[in-house]
Amino acid sequence: MKILIIDDEEDSRTIAGMSLGMFGGLTVVEAASGPEGLQKAQEEKPDVILLDLLMPGMDGAETLSNLRKNPETLRIPVIFLTVKGMFSEFEQLKELGALAVLPKPFDPTQLSKQILEVLKSSSAFGDKLNGAEG
């Protein structure tokens, strides 16, 4: 499974990428900004996007909104990764199409498991994970 991490903080991308690759066996693609993330989402066609909410310029909510406007990225599941104080905005993010919000800082040994649990609980993606491709 391929995951795109969109986060302006290099440390967060590196730790999440290593965690998902080493502990989760996932293929990881990284982007350092919303615009770069939009481009990589279209080019790489990831199975899921891990998106930081707080980024300069184009924030996570705007990035998600733009992902949903593009037919090529419209259906890619998005999970936000952000500091705990931002969880109050989750209802708004859900309306934009986010599946979940995971807290920063995160446990690198548990991140891939958390993402897979969110995806399995999502009906559309859960069917894919439980089927022949999972």
PEHUVEN-V298074 format. One record per pair of residues at least 24 apart in sequence whose C-alpha atoms are under 8 Angstrom apart, sorted by the first residue. I is the first residue (numbers start at 1). GAP is how many residues later the second one is. If there is no record, write none. Layout:
i = [I | I]
gap = [GAP | GAP]
//
This chain:
i = [1 | 1 | 1 | 1 | 2 | 2 | 2 | 2 | 2 | 2 | 2 | 3 | 3 | 3 | 3 | 3 | 3 | 3 | 3 | 4 | 4 | 4 | 4 | 4 | 4 | 4 | 4 | 4 | 4 | 4 | 5 | 5 | 5 | 5 | 5 | 5 | 5 | 6 | 6 | 6 | 6 | 6 | 6 | 6 | 6 | 6 | 6 | 7 | 7 | 7 | 7 | 7 | 7 | 7 | 8 | 8 | 8 | 8 | 8 | 15 | 16 | 16 | 19 | 19 | 19 | 19 | 20 | 20 | 20 | 23 | 23 | 24 | 24 | 33 | 34 | 34 | 34 | 34 | 34 | 35 | 37 | 38 | 38 | 38 | 41 | 42 | 42 | 45 | 45 | 46 | 47 | 47 | 48 | 48 | 48 | 48 | 49 | 49 | 49 | 49 | 50 | 50 | 50 | 50 | 51 | 51 | 51 | 51 | 52 | 52 | 52 | 53 | 53 | 53 | 54 | 61 | 61 | 64 | 64 | 64 | 65 | 68 | 68 | 77 | 77 | 79]
gap = [25 | 26 | 45 | 46 | 24 | 25 | 26 | 27 | 44 | 45 | 46 | 24 | 25 | 26 | 43 | 44 | 45 | 46 | 47 | 24 | 25 | 26 | 27 | 33 | 36 | 37 | 42 | 44 | 45 | 46 | 24 | 25 | 26 | 32 | 44 | 45 | 46 | 24 | 25 | 26 | 27 | 28 | 31 | 43 | 44 | 45 | 46 | 24 | 25 | 26 | 27 | 44 | 45 | 48 | 24 | 25 | 44 | 47 | 48 | 93 | 92 | 95 | 89 | 90 | 92 | 93 | 88 | 91 | 92 | 86 | 89 | 88 | 89 | 25 | 24 | 25 | 26 | 28 | 29 | 28 | 26 | 25 | 28 | 29 | 32 | 30 | 31 | 27 | 28 | 30 | 29 | 30 | 28 | 29 | 30 | 31 | 27 | 28 | 29 | 30 | 28 | 29 | 30 | 31 | 27 | 28 | 29 | 30 | 28 | 29 | 30 | 27 | 28 | 29 | 28 | 32 | 35 | 32 | 33 | 34 | 31 | 28 | 29 | 42 | 48 | 36]
//
